[in-house]
Amino acid sequence: MHVLIQGKHFDVGDAFRGYIADKLQETCGKYFNHTVQGDVHLIKDSHHHLYRSDISLAVGNGILLRATAEEHE
């Protein structure tokens, strides 16, 4: 599994990056038997006091899973 984890307007520490990678590995391991590739973008919008995450995972056979979540501070 190869996932690029990036933060915008804040630093994604090694512990948080490892936590995200472990959770994705655990979840994808349940449903997919092959290599998963993707991107995780974590964005802090300080103007609106908002955190957003965008996840895109290519799971094979042309299937792209996407998820977005937002939460206020």
Rosetta constraint file for C-alpha pairs under 8 A:
AtomPair CA 1 CA 25 HARMONIC 7.16 0.50
AtomPair CA 1 CA 35 HARMONIC 5.05 0.50
AtomPair CA 1 CA 36 HARMONIC 4.82 0.50
AtomPair CA 1 CA 37 HARMONIC 5.80 0.50
AtomPair CA 2 CA 35 HARMONIC 7.69 0.50
AtomPair CA 2 CA 36 HARMONIC 6.44 0.50
AtomPair CA 2 CA 37 HARMONIC 4.82 0.50
AtomPair CA 2 CA 38 HARMONIC 6.59 0.50
AtomPair CA 3 CA 21 HARMONIC 7.29 0.50
AtomPair CA 3 CA 36 HARMONIC 7.85 0.50
AtomPair CA 3 CA 37 HARMONIC 5.51 0.50
AtomPair CA 3 CA 38 HARMONIC 4.75 0.50
AtomPair CA 3 CA 39 HARMONIC 5.39 0.50
AtomPair CA 3 CA 40 HARMONIC 7.11 0.50
AtomPair CA 4 CA 38 HARMONIC 6.40 0.50
AtomPair CA 4 CA 39 HARMONIC 4.75 0.50
AtomPair CA 4 CA 40 HARMONIC 6.10 0.50
AtomPair CA 5 CA 17 HARMONIC 6.72 0.50
AtomPair CA 5 CA 39 HARMONIC 6.01 0.50
AtomPair CA 5 CA 40 HARMONIC 4.69 0.50
AtomPair CA 5 CA 41 HARMONIC 6.11 0.50
AtomPair CA 5 CA 42 HARMONIC 7.79 0.50
AtomPair CA 6 CA 12 HARMONIC 6.91 0.50
AtomPair CA 6 CA 39 HARMONIC 7.90 0.50
AtomPair CA 6 CA 40 HARMONIC 6.24 0.50
AtomPair CA 6 CA 41 HARMONIC 5.07 0.50
AtomPair CA 6 CA 42 HARMONIC 6.20 0.50
AtomPair CA 7 CA 11 HARMONIC 5.93 0.50
AtomPair CA 7 CA 12 HARMONIC 5.64 0.50
AtomPair CA 7 CA 41 HARMONIC 5.86 0.50
AtomPair CA 7 CA 42 HARMONIC 4.65 0.50
AtomPair CA 7 CA 43 HARMONIC 5.84 0.50
AtomPair CA 8 CA 41 HARMONIC 7.44 0.50
AtomPair CA 8 CA 42 HARMONIC 6.17 0.50
AtomPair CA 8 CA 43 HARMONIC 4.76 0.50
AtomPair CA 8 CA 44 HARMONIC 6.35 0.50
AtomPair CA 9 CA 43 HARMONIC 6.47 0.50
AtomPair CA 9 CA 44 HARMONIC 5.60 0.50
AtomPair CA 9 CA 45 HARMONIC 7.50 0.50
AtomPair CA 10 CA 43 HARMONIC 7.54 0.50
AtomPair CA 10 CA 44 HARMONIC 6.65 0.50
AtomPair CA 12 CA 16 HARMONIC 6.34 0.50
AtomPair CA 12 CA 17 HARMONIC 6.30 0.50
AtomPair CA 13 CA 17 HARMONIC 6.07 0.50
AtomPair CA 14 CA 18 HARMONIC 5.99 0.50
AtomPair CA 15 CA 19 HARMONIC 6.17 0.50
AtomPair CA 16 CA 20 HARMONIC 6.24 0.50
AtomPair CA 17 CA 21 HARMONIC 6.23 0.50
AtomPair CA 18 CA 22 HARMONIC 6.02 0.50
AtomPair CA 19 CA 23 HARMONIC 6.21 0.50
AtomPair CA 20 CA 24 HARMONIC 6.17 0.50
AtomPair CA 21 CA 25 HARMONIC 6.04 0.50
AtomPair CA 22 CA 26 HARMONIC 6.09 0.50
AtomPair CA 23 CA 27 HARMONIC 6.10 0.50
AtomPair CA 24 CA 28 HARMONIC 5.84 0.50
AtomPair CA 25 CA 29 HARMONIC 5.75 0.50
AtomPair CA 26 CA 30 HARMONIC 6.67 0.50
AtomPair CA 27 CA 31 HARMONIC 7.17 0.50
AtomPair CA 28 CA 32 HARMONIC 5.64 0.50
AtomPair CA 28 CA 36 HARMONIC 7.62 0.50
AtomPair CA 29 CA 33 HARMONIC 6.48 0.50
AtomPair CA 32 CA 36 HARMONIC 7.94 0.50
AtomPair CA 32 CA 59 HARMONIC 7.14 0.50
AtomPair CA 34 CA 59 HARMONIC 7.65 0.50
AtomPair CA 34 CA 60 HARMONIC 7.68 0.50
AtomPair CA 35 CA 59 HARMONIC 7.18 0.50
AtomPair CA 35 CA 60 HARMONIC 7.90 0.50
AtomPair CA 36 CA 57 HARMONIC 6.66 0.50
AtomPair CA 36 CA 58 HARMONIC 5.89 0.50
AtomPair CA 36 CA 59 HARMONIC 4.98 0.50
AtomPair CA 36 CA 60 HARMONIC 7.24 0.50
AtomPair CA 37 CA 57 HARMONIC 5.68 0.50
AtomPair CA 37 CA 58 HARMONIC 5.30 0.50
AtomPair CA 37 CA 59 HARMONIC 6.84 0.50
AtomPair CA 38 CA 55 HARMONIC 7.46 0.50
AtomPair CA 38 CA 56 HARMONIC 5.39 0.50
AtomPair CA 38 CA 57 HARMONIC 4.16 0.50
AtomPair CA 38 CA 58 HARMONIC 5.81 0.50
AtomPair CA 39 CA 55 HARMONIC 5.83 0.50
AtomPair CA 39 CA 56 HARMONIC 5.35 0.50
AtomPair CA 39 CA 57 HARMONIC 6.55 0.50
AtomPair CA 40 CA 53 HARMONIC 7.06 0.50
AtomPair CA 40 CA 54 HARMONIC 5.81 0.50
AtomPair CA 40 CA 55 HARMONIC 4.56 0.50
AtomPair CA 40 CA 56 HARMONIC 6.61 0.50
AtomPair CA 41 CA 53 HARMONIC 5.61 0.50
AtomPair CA 41 CA 54 HARMONIC 5.14 0.50
AtomPair CA 41 CA 55 HARMONIC 6.45 0.50
AtomPair CA 42 CA 51 HARMONIC 7.37 0.50
AtomPair CA 42 CA 52 HARMONIC 5.89 0.50
AtomPair CA 42 CA 53 HARMONIC 4.55 0.50
AtomPair CA 42 CA 54 HARMONIC 6.61 0.50
AtomPair CA 43 CA 51 HARMONIC 5.73 0.50
AtomPair CA 43 CA 52 HARMONIC 5.13 0.50
AtomPair CA 43 CA 53 HARMONIC 6.24 0.50
AtomPair CA 44 CA 49 HARMONIC 7.62 0.50
AtomPair CA 44 CA 50 HARMONIC 6.03 0.50
AtomPair CA 44 CA 51 HARMONIC 4.65 0.50
AtomPair CA 44 CA 52 HARMONIC 6.53 0.50
AtomPair CA 45 CA 49 HARMONIC 5.81 0.50
AtomPair CA 45 CA 50 HARMONIC 5.08 0.50
AtomPair CA 45 CA 51 HARMONIC 6.15 0.50
AtomPair CA 45 CA 52 HARMONIC 7.93 0.50
AtomPair CA 46 CA 50 HARMONIC 6.40 0.50
AtomPair CA 49 CA 72 HARMONIC 5.80 0.50
AtomPair CA 49 CA 73 HARMONIC 5.57 0.50
AtomPair CA 50 CA 70 HARMONIC 6.86 0.50
AtomPair CA 50 CA 71 HARMONIC 5.78 0.50
AtomPair CA 50 CA 72 HARMONIC 4.44 0.50
AtomPair CA 50 CA 73 HARMONIC 5.91 0.50
AtomPair CA 51 CA 70 HARMONIC 5.65 0.50
AtomPair CA 51 CA 71 HARMONIC 5.34 0.50
AtomPair CA 51 CA 72 HARMONIC 6.18 0.50
AtomPair CA 51 CA 73 HARMONIC 7.16 0.50
AtomPair CA 52 CA 68 HARMONIC 7.20 0.50
AtomPair CA 52 CA 69 HARMONIC 5.61 0.50
AtomPair CA 52 CA 70 HARMONIC 4.35 0.50
AtomPair CA 52 CA 71 HARMONIC 6.52 0.50
AtomPair CA 53 CA 67 HARMONIC 7.98 0.50
AtomPair CA 53 CA 68 HARMONIC 5.58 0.50
AtomPair CA 53 CA 69 HARMONIC 5.37 0.50
AtomPair CA 53 CA 70 HARMONIC 6.60 0.50
AtomPair CA 54 CA 66 HARMONIC 7.44 0.50
AtomPair CA 54 CA 67 HARMONIC 5.88 0.50
AtomPair CA 54 CA 68 HARMONIC 4.58 0.50
AtomPair CA 54 CA 69 HARMONIC 6.82 0.50
AtomPair CA 55 CA 65 HARMONIC 7.91 0.50
AtomPair CA 55 CA 66 HARMONIC 5.54 0.50
AtomPair CA 55 CA 67 HARMONIC 5.14 0.50
AtomPair CA 55 CA 68 HARMONIC 6.37 0.50
AtomPair CA 56 CA 64 HARMONIC 6.79 0.50
AtomPair CA 56 CA 65 HARMONIC 5.67 0.50
AtomPair CA 56 CA 66 HARMONIC 4.52 0.50
AtomPair CA 56 CA 67 HARMONIC 6.68 0.50
AtomPair CA 57 CA 64 HARMONIC 5.65 0.50
AtomPair CA 57 CA 65 HARMONIC 5.11 0.50
AtomPair CA 57 CA 66 HARMONIC 6.48 0.50
AtomPair CA 58 CA 62 HARMONIC 7.31 0.50
AtomPair CA 58 CA 63 HARMONIC 6.00 0.50
AtomPair CA 58 CA 64 HARMONIC 4.60 0.50
AtomPair CA 58 CA 65 HARMONIC 6.42 0.50
AtomPair CA 59 CA 63 HARMONIC 5.70 0.50
AtomPair CA 59 CA 64 HARMONIC 6.24 0.50
AtomPair CA 59 CA 65 HARMONIC 7.28 0.50
AtomPair CA 60 CA 64 HARMONIC 7.74 0.50
